[in-house]
């Protein structure tokens, strides 16, 4: 008998590990995964879903989303919610790149407007937005200014001339978590954050010019301001060294805390602390500060993207209607109200490699989208499509208002490097009409599209299970990679 | 005997480092780490940085040490190619590391390391020392 024999199919693409699987489980496990991928599902990731279902105060289901894969302690592509009364918080449930997320900027441009300028646009975007290992942002923060970034997020950026005040209305949390407290963030995290503010990062992070290739839901697309043939820009980036350091700091703190509070763990990387402890409260405030850093970072990049388009196309960003569609976090922990067995409860929701997918009516969703549910942005990998979906009532009922966040790696980087050649990948993409700019050949090989799960399938499962519904497909035109 | 070697971890990369004692194994782990970021052959040991750390056990010491290296790489904007580590029996570590400022025209640009993980991290002291670590990319 393997674990998989114990898993029951609930309906198409939805599976359950009963809470009776082992005595320590306090909730059941749930997977939203393509039926055809079930056999390939890593046992390690299943074990992680079970481990999380054993944590104090866990509610209803420990959830694996269509892009789930093995992570450190918590899987990537997972959601877990804990009671505010007897639950815990765990930095491993958020991950190293706090508020790694995705932003989508629209325009009134079409392919005809940019056709002769694609090379120049990608060259200049690549130049104006620093990326790659060992890259510094272009700005120098004044002494102490990092605290304002951490406390105020995208609001700081707008106040300092990066973008428009109305941008803030269409960011998750309005780009500023009010719980943030910069005084809790270590000097080390601040020092790593200062030089990197306003930089994209590397690895799977990217900046991409895309074209809306297909609309699946005209009505919702109209509400989101999207239409077929529209040129859009997607940014995938996070909190850089600042967030990585906050996570590392608190992994060490929680490693001591869980022993102190006598929490039984099957894996040290699930290190956590009871919500009413000092350690937990400090982590939540520091995490919020790092999340704000990421929103400020994406806001600054938005400004430079607009400037670059203005420079190349000779029109103002306002004239080109380069408004933000939305900005989502996919590594974050937040207090939210959810229905648990017909009772409204305040819960602490951990999303690691998961996108919030709040359905219609939620007050957290910007007013102009509230009737249809929030925009859900799911980035593809280099050279593959990205998608816009909308949040649903089903997600509220089943997944604490969450859905998948991307493709999910299946091949290791070294295997990808061995199997693929940067020049061939570049040529292959160019033959499909996709331009690529990268800081090194290594990143092109490591990020080869075939090293990832098929994003189309991930999105299809989200859609067919109802934990987000398809709105639009975005096709890449030019990619900048760190 | 090899001083270090890499192994695969789905989204990331792991390494094992060896040495006749803790000091040498930690030094080799440093080389393994910086050869993920760049090719250390091109990094001249021009500038020296010294630091001290203390931890509660050997695994935590390895974690804290590698974190400290990453911190200096990012904050001082440097690459390193020479490492001198002294660990005493009370888990105090003194390190002197040498390298130079990053110059991507000269140094090969490989992969950014986001963080050190505790995943499968190991310090084994039998017949020499063997270390294992996985870094988040």
Interface residues (C-beta under 8 A of the other chain):
Chain A: X69 X70 X72 X76 X96 X97 X132 X133 X134 X136 X188 X191 X192 X195 X196 X201 X202 X203 X241 X244 X245 X247 X248 X251 X252 X255 X268 X269 X409 X410 X411 X412 X413 X414 X415 X439 X440 X442 X443 X446 X482
Chain B: X6 X8 X9 X10 X11 X12 X13 X37 X60 X63 X64 X67 X71 X73 X74 X75 X77 X79 X102 X104 X108 X109 X110 X111 X112 X113 X114 X115 X116 X117 X118 X119 X136 X137
